[in-house]
Amino acid sequence: MNNRSFLRYVGGFLIMIVAFSVLAWFVAFYIVGPAPKTPKDEMLIELSKVLAQLVFITLIGATATFLYNQYAKDHDRFKTRLQEENNNRRDLLDALINVRAEVEKVRRNYRLTQLQNAKDGYRSTVEQILQARLELSQVWHDILTLQQLYPGNSETIQNGLSGMKIYLDNLIDEYETNARKIDKLNDEAAAQCIAELPRFGEFVTKDGGEAYTKDFLEKNYRNSARLMRQHLLSLE
């Protein structure tokens, strides 16, 4: 519940009190009037005052209860919405971290599979890169749909994810361009050809090369993940 909603309820409550006070004053003035009163009239007046006070107190209590219940319902709805949005933020961040982990896993796994069959290892690695690319697209699309989760940073985060997509697309495009040629080579020649590919060859050796470490990881992934993490709320 924000301050504006709270003030709205308090204002409504005060208006009700003022309205009932004016009504009670008007009724009392009408009953008492300027003319002299008999003892019976005085008793009726006092009884009317007591009844008016009871009604007034009852109305105030009922109004206060109603306003509090409305405030509590709105507050609960507000907390629920915050929790749902935070869960979405956490799920999106986890999905992005998982994409990065999958890419790193296939990068390192190729070093093992190429020892047995470089051509099969290359194809299998690119298929897994394609799967990571599809998952990354889903994260990008979800952030586009839920831009309100990252006020002020949504576009920057999307640009970072777009940079990651471009890097993975380049690896996939390179495979599509060279797959037929590599498939016709014997195992030894194929392994050498794959190692000399400007993108994939660099991707699977040492730290992955500058395009991987500087652009994919530092510039795009880590910056986007950092901004997404900043929007996670502590609701405990």
RARACOR-V909339 format. One record per run of one state. SS is the DSSP state (hx for helix, st for strand, lp for the rest). FROM is the first residue (numbers start at 1). TO is the last residue. If there is no record, write none. Layout:
BEGIN
ss:SS from:FROM to:TO
ss:SS from:FROM to:TO
END
This chain:
BEGIN
ss:lp from:1 to:2
ss:hx from:3 to:32
ss:lp from:33 to:38
ss:hx from:39 to:113
ss:lp from:114 to:117
ss:hx from:118 to:145
ss:lp from:146 to:146
ss:hx from:147 to:150
ss:lp from:151 to:153
ss:hx from:154 to:183
ss:lp from:184 to:186
ss:hx from:187 to:195
ss:lp from:196 to:199
ss:hx from:200 to:203
ss:lp from:204 to:209
ss:hx from:210 to:230
ss:lp from:231 to:236
END
